[in-house]
Amino acid sequence: MPTKKKPQAGPDVRRRELLETAAGVFAAQGYDATTVRRIADEAGLLAGSLYYHFDSKESMLEEILRTFLDELWSGYDSVLDAGLGPRETLEALVTESFREIDRHRSAVAIYQREARQLAGQERFAFLAESQRRFEETWLTTLERGVTDGAFRADLDLRLAYRFVRDTVWVAASWYRPGGHHSPDEIARQYLTMVLDGLAADGRSVLR
């Protein structure tokens, strides 16, 4: 009786698999140090076969970062369109951020390491625009919180923004999908630590 052949993955599935492999290599080795041959070796392909799917490693990196940022902003925009108060908006933005780290940990690591240098290139100008929107979103939320009395009036807003930003996104360096804590649980614990210091009335997020 002939054995059944395993169905081959479609081109879209294979493309996603290759991008996941490339993201892992870029995150581990750095973009400049990574060669197409190295990515192909990790994917079990000849280097020439990789060019069937992508014309360069730059194309791969661009798609990795655009996919991550498109999903991040889709989630952020849903939060911002929900009409929440500033405290609830901050909570939702933090939670969405941890969910994105869960989905795109390697892309987040690449962004943190490479974005500053890449943003000066025309091909990656979208990184600078995303950073501008990111800063505006978080600062506006903090400002609303101070104005509404949800956050302390003596906050240095830019310092608070940098603290929240950095302590959220550094999680990509240690977070592993499928670990003991879900991204929502990590966000909840994080918010407990942060908002007990920010909230004017001392309410705990664990309610």
PyRosetta script that sets phi, psi and omega in degrees:
from pyrosetta import init, pose_from_sequence

init()
pose = pose_from_sequence("MPTKKKPQAGPDVRRRELLETAAGVFAAQGYDATTVRRIADEAGLLAGSLYYHFDSKESMLEEILRTFLDELWSGYDSVLDAGLGPRETLEALVTESFREIDRHRSAVAIYQREARQLAGQERFAFLAESQRRFEETWLTTLERGVTDGAFRADLDLRLAYRFVRDTVWVAASWYRPGGHHSPDEIARQYLTMVLDGLAADGRSVLR")
pose.set_psi(1, 124.3)
pose.set_omega(1, -176.0)
pose.set_phi(2, -67.1)
pose.set_psi(2, 143.9)
pose.set_omega(2, 177.6)
pose.set_phi(3, -79.4)
pose.set_psi(3, 145.6)
pose.set_omega(3, 178.9)
pose.set_phi(4, -78.8)
pose.set_psi(4, 135.8)
pose.set_omega(4, 175.5)
pose.set_phi(5, -77.0)
pose.set_psi(5, 140.9)
pose.set_omega(5, 176.5)
pose.set_phi(6, -67.8)
pose.set_psi(6, 134.8)
pose.set_omega(6, 179.0)
pose.set_phi(7, -63.1)
pose.set_psi(7, 136.0)
pose.set_omega(7, 179.0)
pose.set_phi(8, -78.6)
pose.set_psi(8, 145.3)
pose.set_omega(8, 178.0)
pose.set_phi(9, -66.8)
pose.set_psi(9, 142.0)
pose.set_omega(9, 177.4)
pose.set_phi(10, -67.4)
pose.set_psi(10, 166.3)
pose.set_omega(10, -176.7)
pose.set_phi(11, -60.4)
pose.set_psi(11, -36.4)
pose.set_omega(11, 179.6)
pose.set_phi(12, -67.4)
pose.set_psi(12, -41.6)
pose.set_omega(12, 178.6)
pose.set_phi(13, -64.5)
pose.set_psi(13, -45.1)
pose.set_omega(13, -179.8)
pose.set_phi(14, -62.8)
pose.set_psi(14, -39.0)
pose.set_omega(14, 179.3)
pose.set_phi(15, -62.4)
pose.set_psi(15, -44.1)
pose.set_omega(15, 178.8)
pose.set_phi(16, -63.3)
pose.set_psi(16, -40.2)
pose.set_omega(16, 179.0)
pose.set_phi(17, -62.3)
pose.set_psi(17, -42.1)
pose.set_omega(17, 179.9)
pose.set_phi(18, -66.4)
pose.set_psi(18, -38.3)
pose.set_omega(18, 178.1)
pose.set_phi(19, -66.7)
pose.set_psi(19, -37.9)
pose.set_omega(19, 176.2)
pose.set_phi(20, -63.2)
pose.set_psi(20, -41.6)
pose.set_omega(20, 177.5)
pose.set_phi(21, -63.2)
pose.set_psi(21, -47.6)
pose.set_omega(21, -179.8)
pose.set_phi(22, -61.3)
pose.set_psi(22, -41.8)
pose.set_omega(22, 179.8)
pose.set_phi(23, -60.2)
pose.set_psi(23, -41.7)
pose.set_omega(23, 179.0)
pose.set_phi(24, -63.6)
pose.set_psi(24, -39.6)
pose.set_omega(24, 179.4)
pose.set_phi(25, -70.5)
pose.set_psi(25, -45.1)
pose.set_omega(25, 177.8)
pose.set_phi(26, -58.2)
pose.set_psi(26, -43.3)
pose.set_omega(26, -178.3)
pose.set_phi(27, -65.4)
pose.set_psi(27, -38.2)
pose.set_omega(27, -176.7)
pose.set_phi(28, -78.7)
pose.set_psi(28, -39.8)
pose.set_omega(28, -172.0)
pose.set_phi(29, -105.1)
pose.set_psi(29, -17.8)
pose.set_omega(29, -171.6)
pose.set_phi(30, 91.9)
pose.set_psi(30, 147.5)
pose.set_omega(30, -174.6)
pose.set_phi(31, -64.8)
pose.set_psi(31, -48.8)
pose.set_omega(31, -176.3)
pose.set_phi(32, -63.0)
pose.set_psi(32, -34.4)
pose.set_omega(32, -176.7)
pose.set_phi(33, -81.2)
pose.set_psi(33, -9.8)
pose.set_omega(33, -176.8)
pose.set_phi(34, -90.9)
pose.set_psi(34, 132.0)
pose.set_omega(34, 176.5)
pose.set_phi(35, -107.0)
pose.set_psi(35, 159.9)
pose.set_omega(35, 175.2)
pose.set_phi(36, -60.3)
pose.set_psi(36, -37.9)
pose.set_omega(36, 179.0)
pose.set_phi(37, -61.2)
pose.set_psi(37, -39.7)
pose.set_omega(37, 180.0)
pose.set_phi(38, -63.8)
pose.set_psi(38, -43.2)
pose.set_omega(38, 178.6)
pose.set_phi(39, -63.6)
pose.set_psi(39, -44.6)
pose.set_omega(39, -180.0)
pose.set_phi(40, -61.1)
pose.set_psi(40, -41.7)
pose.set_omega(40, 178.7)
pose.set_phi(41, -60.0)
pose.set_psi(41, -43.6)
pose.set_omega(41, 179.7)
pose.set_phi(42, -64.7)
pose.set_psi(42, -32.4)
pose.set_omega(42, -178.7)
pose.set_phi(43, -86.8)
pose.set_psi(43, -4.8)
pose.set_omega(43, -178.4)
pose.set_phi(44, 74.1)
pose.set_psi(44, 32.8)
pose.set_omega(44, -178.9)
pose.set_phi(45, -124.0)
pose.set_psi(45, 161.7)
pose.set_omega(45, 165.6)
pose.set_phi(46, -75.8)
pose.set_psi(46, 148.7)
pose.set_omega(46, -177.9)
pose.set_phi(47, -55.7)
pose.set_psi(47, -39.8)
pose.set_omega(47, -179.6)
pose.set_phi(48, -63.3)
pose.set_psi(48, -30.6)
pose.set_omega(48, -179.5)
pose.set_phi(49, -69.3)
pose.set_psi(49, -28.6)
pose.set_omega(49, 179.9)
pose.set_phi(50, -65.3)
pose.set_psi(50, -31.5)
pose.set_omega(50, -179.4)
pose.set_phi(51, -70.5)
pose.set_psi(51, -11.8)
pose.set_omega(51, 173.6)
pose.set_phi(52, -66.6)
pose.set_psi(52, -30.6)
pose.set_omega(52, -177.4)
pose.set_phi(53, -99.1)
pose.set_psi(53, -32.7)
pose.set_omega(53, -175.7)
pose.set_phi(54, -140.4)
pose.set_psi(54, 142.8)
pose.set_omega(54, -177.9)
pose.set_phi(55, -84.5)
pose.set_psi(55, -12.8)
pose.set_omega(55, -179.5)
pose.set_phi(56, -168.3)
pose.set_psi(56, 166.7)
pose.set_omega(56, 176.0)
pose.set_phi(57, -71.3)
pose.set_psi(57, -25.5)
pose.set_omega(57, 175.3)
pose.set_phi(58, -62.2)
pose.set_psi(58, -40.6)
pose.set_omega(58, 178.3)
pose.set_phi(59, -62.7)
pose.set_psi(59, -39.4)
pose.set_omega(59, 179.0)
pose.set_phi(60, -64.8)
pose.set_psi(60, -46.2)
pose.set_omega(60, -179.3)
pose.set_phi(61, -62.9)
pose.set_psi(61, -43.2)
pose.set_omega(61, 179.9)
pose.set_phi(62, -60.2)
pose.set_psi(62, -44.3)
pose.set_omega(62, -179.4)
pose.set_phi(63, -66.6)
pose.set_psi(63, -38.1)
pose.set_omega(63, 177.5)
pose.set_phi(64, -60.1)
pose.set_psi(64, -48.9)
pose.set_omega(64, -176.4)
pose.set_phi(65, -72.0)
pose.set_psi(65, -39.0)
pose.set_omega(65, 178.5)
pose.set_phi(66, -64.7)
pose.set_psi(66, -41.2)
pose.set_omega(66, 179.6)
pose.set_phi(67, -61.5)
pose.set_psi(67, -45.9)
pose.set_omega(67, 178.0)
pose.set_phi(68, -60.1)
pose.set_psi(68, -49.6)
pose.set_omega(68, -175.8)
pose.set_phi(69, -70.7)
pose.set_psi(69, -34.8)
pose.set_omega(69, 176.6)
pose.set_phi(70, -61.7)
pose.set_psi(70, -43.0)
pose.set_omega(70, 178.9)
pose.set_phi(71, -69.3)
pose.set_psi(71, -39.4)
pose.set_omega(71, 178.5)
pose.set_phi(72, -60.0)
pose.set_psi(72, -46.2)
pose.set_omega(72, -177.1)
pose.set_phi(73, -74.4)
pose.set_psi(73, -28.0)
pose.set_omega(73, 173.0)
pose.set_phi(74, -61.8)
pose.set_psi(74, -44.0)
pose.set_omega(74, 177.7)
pose.set_phi(75, -68.2)
pose.set_psi(75, -44.2)
pose.set_omega(75, 179.1)
pose.set_phi(76, -61.9)
pose.set_psi(76, -44.2)
pose.set_omega(76, -178.1)
pose.set_phi(77, -63.3)
pose.set_psi(77, -35.5)
pose.set_omega(77, 176.3)
pose.set_phi(78, -63.2)
pose.set_psi(78, -40.1)
pose.set_omega(78, 177.1)
pose.set_phi(79, -63.8)
pose.set_psi(79, -48.1)
pose.set_omega(79, -175.7)
pose.set_phi(80, -67.4)
pose.set_psi(80, -28.8)
pose.set_omega(80, -180.0)
pose.set_phi(81, -82.7)
pose.set_psi(81, -6.4)
pose.set_omega(81, -174.6)
pose.set_phi(82, -80.5)
pose.set_psi(82, -9.5)
pose.set_omega(82, 177.8)
pose.set_phi(83, 69.7)
pose.set_psi(83, 31.8)
pose.set_omega(83, -179.0)
pose.set_phi(84, -79.3)
pose.set_psi(84, 160.7)
pose.set_omega(84, 171.6)
pose.set_phi(85, -68.9)
pose.set_psi(85, 168.0)
pose.set_omega(85, -175.2)
pose.set_phi(86, -63.0)
pose.set_psi(86, -39.8)
pose.set_omega(86, 178.2)
pose.set_phi(87, -64.4)
pose.set_psi(87, -45.8)
pose.set_omega(87, -180.0)
pose.set_phi(88, -65.4)
pose.set_psi(88, -35.4)
pose.set_omega(88, 177.1)
pose.set_phi(89, -64.4)
pose.set_psi(89, -45.3)
pose.set_omega(89, 178.2)
pose.set_phi(90, -60.5)
pose.set_psi(90, -44.7)
pose.set_omega(90, 178.5)
pose.set_phi(91, -58.5)
pose.set_psi(91, -45.1)
pose.set_omega(91, -177.5)
pose.set_phi(92, -69.0)
pose.set_psi(92, -37.5)
pose.set_omega(92, 178.1)
pose.set_phi(93, -65.8)
pose.set_psi(93, -42.2)
pose.set_omega(93, 177.7)
pose.set_phi(94, -62.5)
pose.set_psi(94, -45.5)
pose.set_omega(94, -179.6)
pose.set_phi(95, -61.7)
pose.set_psi(95, -44.1)
pose.set_omega(95, 178.8)
pose.set_phi(96, -63.0)
pose.set_psi(96, -36.5)
pose.set_omega(96, 179.0)
pose.set_phi(97, -62.7)
pose.set_psi(97, -45.1)
pose.set_omega(97, 179.0)
pose.set_phi(98, -66.6)
pose.set_psi(98, -33.4)
pose.set_omega(98, 176.0)
pose.set_phi(99, -64.3)
pose.set_psi(99, -37.9)
pose.set_omega(99, 178.9)
pose.set_phi(100, -69.7)
pose.set_psi(100, -35.8)
pose.set_omega(100, 174.4)
pose.set_phi(101, -61.3)
pose.set_psi(101, -39.0)
pose.set_omega(101, 178.0)
pose.set_phi(102, -63.3)
pose.set_psi(102, -41.6)
pose.set_omega(102, -177.3)
pose.set_phi(103, -77.9)
pose.set_psi(103, -34.5)
pose.set_omega(103, -169.1)
pose.set_phi(104, -134.8)
pose.set_psi(104, 49.6)
pose.set_omega(104, -175.0)
pose.set_phi(105, -58.0)
pose.set_psi(105, -45.1)
pose.set_omega(105, -179.3)
pose.set_phi(106, -64.5)
pose.set_psi(106, -40.9)
pose.set_omega(106, 179.3)
pose.set_phi(107, -63.3)
pose.set_psi(107, -38.9)
pose.set_omega(107, 177.6)
pose.set_phi(108, -63.2)
pose.set_psi(108, -43.8)
pose.set_omega(108, 178.8)
pose.set_phi(109, -62.0)
pose.set_psi(109, -41.2)
pose.set_omega(109, 177.2)
pose.set_phi(110, -63.0)
pose.set_psi(110, -46.1)
pose.set_omega(110, -179.5)
pose.set_phi(111, -57.2)
pose.set_psi(111, -46.7)
pose.set_omega(111, -178.1)
pose.set_phi(112, -63.1)
pose.set_psi(112, -37.7)
pose.set_omega(112, -176.4)
pose.set_phi(113, -81.9)
pose.set_psi(113, -37.7)
pose.set_omega(113, -166.6)
pose.set_phi(114, -109.0)
pose.set_psi(114, -18.3)
pose.set_omega(114, -167.9)
pose.set_phi(115, -58.7)
pose.set_psi(115, -43.0)
pose.set_omega(115, -176.9)
pose.set_phi(116, -58.8)
pose.set_psi(116, -44.5)
pose.set_omega(116, -179.6)
pose.set_phi(117, -72.5)
pose.set_psi(117, -41.5)
pose.set_omega(117, -176.4)
pose.set_phi(118, -69.2)
pose.set_psi(118, -32.8)
pose.set_omega(118, -173.2)
pose.set_phi(119, -60.1)
pose.set_psi(119, -20.3)
pose.set_omega(119, 178.3)
pose.set_phi(120, -78.3)
pose.set_psi(120, -9.4)
pose.set_omega(120, 178.5)
pose.set_phi(121, -92.2)
pose.set_psi(121, 139.4)
pose.set_omega(121, -176.4)
pose.set_phi(122, -55.8)
pose.set_psi(122, -39.0)
pose.set_omega(122, -177.7)
pose.set_phi(123, -62.5)
pose.set_psi(123, -30.1)
pose.set_omega(123, -176.0)
pose.set_phi(124, -110.9)
pose.set_psi(124, 24.1)
pose.set_omega(124, 179.4)
pose.set_phi(125, -62.2)
pose.set_psi(125, -23.2)
pose.set_omega(125, 179.4)
pose.set_phi(126, -62.9)
pose.set_psi(126, -21.6)
pose.set_omega(126, 178.4)
pose.set_phi(127, -67.0)
pose.set_psi(127, -41.7)
pose.set_omega(127, 178.9)
pose.set_phi(128, -66.2)
pose.set_psi(128, -39.6)
pose.set_omega(128, 178.5)
pose.set_phi(129, -65.2)
pose.set_psi(129, -40.4)
pose.set_omega(129, 178.4)
pose.set_phi(130, -64.3)
pose.set_psi(130, -40.9)
pose.set_omega(130, 178.7)
pose.set_phi(131, -62.8)
pose.set_psi(131, -39.7)
pose.set_omega(131, 178.5)
pose.set_phi(132, -62.5)
pose.set_psi(132, -46.1)
pose.set_omega(132, 178.8)
pose.set_phi(133, -63.6)
pose.set_psi(133, -39.2)
pose.set_omega(133, -179.2)
pose.set_phi(134, -61.3)
pose.set_psi(134, -49.8)
pose.set_omega(134, -179.7)
pose.set_phi(135, -61.6)
pose.set_psi(135, -44.2)
pose.set_omega(135, 179.9)
pose.set_phi(136, -61.6)
pose.set_psi(136, -42.1)
pose.set_omega(136, -178.7)
pose.set_phi(137, -61.6)
pose.set_psi(137, -48.8)
pose.set_omega(137, -176.1)
pose.set_phi(138, -72.1)
pose.set_psi(138, -41.3)
pose.set_omega(138, 178.9)
pose.set_phi(139, -64.5)
pose.set_psi(139, -41.2)
pose.set_omega(139, 178.5)
pose.set_phi(140, -62.0)
pose.set_psi(140, -40.6)
pose.set_omega(140, 178.7)
pose.set_phi(141, -63.9)
pose.set_psi(141, -44.0)
pose.set_omega(141, 178.2)
pose.set_phi(142, -65.2)
pose.set_psi(142, -41.3)
pose.set_omega(142, 178.3)
pose.set_phi(143, -62.0)
pose.set_psi(143, -42.9)
pose.set_omega(143, 177.2)
pose.set_phi(144, -61.0)
pose.set_psi(144, -38.5)
pose.set_omega(144, -179.3)
pose.set_phi(145, -65.0)
pose.set_psi(145, -39.0)
pose.set_omega(145, 176.9)
pose.set_phi(146, -67.6)
pose.set_psi(146, -44.6)
pose.set_omega(146, -179.7)
pose.set_phi(147, -61.7)
pose.set_psi(147, -39.9)
pose.set_omega(147, -178.1)
pose.set_phi(148, -82.7)
pose.set_psi(148, -6.4)
pose.set_omega(148, -178.6)
pose.set_phi(149, 83.4)
pose.set_psi(149, 9.3)
pose.set_omega(149, 178.2)
pose.set_phi(150, -77.9)
pose.set_psi(150, -30.3)
pose.set_omega(150, 178.8)
pose.set_phi(151, -118.4)
pose.set_psi(151, 158.2)
pose.set_omega(151, -176.2)
pose.set_phi(152, -61.4)
pose.set_psi(152, 141.7)
pose.set_omega(152, -177.5)
pose.set_phi(153, -73.7)
pose.set_psi(153, -19.2)
pose.set_omega(153, -177.1)
pose.set_phi(154, -92.0)
pose.set_psi(154, 12.6)
pose.set_omega(154, 179.8)
pose.set_phi(155, -66.7)
pose.set_psi(155, 136.7)
pose.set_omega(155, 163.7)
pose.set_phi(156, -82.1)
pose.set_psi(156, 105.8)
pose.set_omega(156, -169.1)
pose.set_phi(157, -63.0)
pose.set_psi(157, -41.2)
pose.set_omega(157, -179.1)
pose.set_phi(158, -68.7)
pose.set_psi(158, -37.1)
pose.set_omega(158, 176.8)
pose.set_phi(159, -66.0)
pose.set_psi(159, -43.0)
pose.set_omega(159, 178.0)
pose.set_phi(160, -62.4)
pose.set_psi(160, -41.9)
pose.set_omega(160, 178.2)
pose.set_phi(161, -59.5)
pose.set_psi(161, -47.8)
pose.set_omega(161, -178.4)
pose.set_phi(162, -65.2)
pose.set_psi(162, -37.5)
pose.set_omega(162, 178.7)
pose.set_phi(163, -63.5)
pose.set_psi(163, -49.3)
pose.set_omega(163, -179.9)
pose.set_phi(164, -62.4)
pose.set_psi(164, -47.2)
pose.set_omega(164, -179.2)
pose.set_phi(165, -57.6)
pose.set_psi(165, -52.3)
pose.set_omega(165, -173.2)
pose.set_phi(166, -69.9)
pose.set_psi(166, -39.1)
pose.set_omega(166, -177.9)
pose.set_phi(167, -73.9)
pose.set_psi(167, -23.9)
pose.set_omega(167, 173.5)
pose.set_phi(168, -73.5)
pose.set_psi(168, -54.5)
pose.set_omega(168, -168.7)
pose.set_phi(169, -77.6)
pose.set_psi(169, -19.2)
pose.set_omega(169, 175.6)
pose.set_phi(170, -65.9)
pose.set_psi(170, -16.9)
pose.set_omega(170, 178.7)
pose.set_phi(171, -58.7)
pose.set_psi(171, -23.2)
pose.set_omega(171, 178.8)
pose.set_phi(172, -61.7)
pose.set_psi(172, -22.5)
pose.set_omega(172, -178.4)
pose.set_phi(173, -76.6)
pose.set_psi(173, -21.0)
pose.set_omega(173, -178.7)
pose.set_phi(174, -124.3)
pose.set_psi(174, -18.7)
pose.set_omega(174, -176.9)
pose.set_phi(175, -69.8)
pose.set_psi(175, 138.5)
pose.set_omega(175, 174.8)
pose.set_phi(176, -127.8)
pose.set_psi(176, 122.3)
pose.set_omega(176, 178.6)
pose.set_phi(177, -54.8)
pose.set_psi(177, 141.4)
pose.set_omega(177, 178.9)
pose.set_phi(178, 82.3)
pose.set_psi(178, 11.8)
pose.set_omega(178, 179.9)
pose.set_phi(179, -78.2)
pose.set_psi(179, -167.8)
pose.set_omega(179, -174.4)
pose.set_phi(180, -64.4)
pose.set_psi(180, -36.2)
pose.set_omega(180, -177.1)
pose.set_phi(181, -109.2)
pose.set_psi(181, 136.4)
pose.set_omega(181, 174.0)
pose.set_phi(182, -74.4)
pose.set_psi(182, 160.9)
pose.set_omega(182, 177.3)
pose.set_phi(183, -59.4)
pose.set_psi(183, -36.3)
pose.set_omega(183, 178.9)
pose.set_phi(184, -66.4)
pose.set_psi(184, -36.8)
pose.set_omega(184, 178.2)
pose.set_phi(185, -68.8)
pose.set_psi(185, -40.8)
pose.set_omega(185, 176.9)
pose.set_phi(186, -62.1)
pose.set_psi(186, -43.4)
pose.set_omega(186, 178.3)
pose.set_phi(187, -60.7)
pose.set_psi(187, -41.2)
pose.set_omega(187, -179.2)
pose.set_phi(188, -63.7)
pose.set_psi(188, -43.7)
pose.set_omega(188, 179.0)
pose.set_phi(189, -67.0)
pose.set_psi(189, -40.6)
pose.set_omega(189, 178.1)
pose.set_phi(190, -61.1)
pose.set_psi(190, -45.5)
pose.set_omega(190, -179.1)
pose.set_phi(191, -64.1)
pose.set_psi(191, -34.7)
pose.set_omega(191, 176.4)
pose.set_phi(192, -58.8)
pose.set_psi(192, -45.0)
pose.set_omega(192, -179.0)
pose.set_phi(193, -69.7)
pose.set_psi(193, -41.1)
pose.set_omega(193, -176.3)
pose.set_phi(194, -76.0)
pose.set_psi(194, -49.4)
pose.set_omega(194, -170.8)
pose.set_phi(195, -75.2)
pose.set_psi(195, -21.6)
pose.set_omega(195, 173.5)
pose.set_phi(196, -66.4)
pose.set_psi(196, -20.6)
pose.set_omega(196, 175.4)
pose.set_phi(197, -93.7)
pose.set_psi(197, -20.6)
pose.set_omega(197, -178.1)
pose.set_phi(198, -97.4)
pose.set_psi(198, -33.9)
pose.set_omega(198, -171.8)
pose.set_phi(199, -69.2)
pose.set_psi(199, 132.9)
pose.set_omega(199, -177.2)
pose.set_phi(200, -68.5)
pose.set_psi(200, -32.7)
pose.set_omega(200, -175.3)
pose.set_phi(201, -98.8)
pose.set_psi(201, 2.9)
pose.set_omega(201, 175.1)
pose.set_phi(202, 74.0)
pose.set_psi(202, 12.3)
pose.set_omega(202, 178.5)
pose.set_phi(203, -64.7)
pose.set_psi(203, 145.1)
pose.set_omega(203, 175.5)
pose.set_phi(204, -91.3)
pose.set_psi(204, 144.2)
pose.set_omega(204, 175.3)
pose.set_phi(205, -71.1)
pose.set_psi(205, -17.6)
pose.set_omega(205, 178.1)
pose.set_phi(206, -82.4)
pose.set_psi(206, 80.6)
pose.set_omega(206, -176.8)
pose.set_phi(207, -130.4)
pose.dump_pdb("model.pdb")
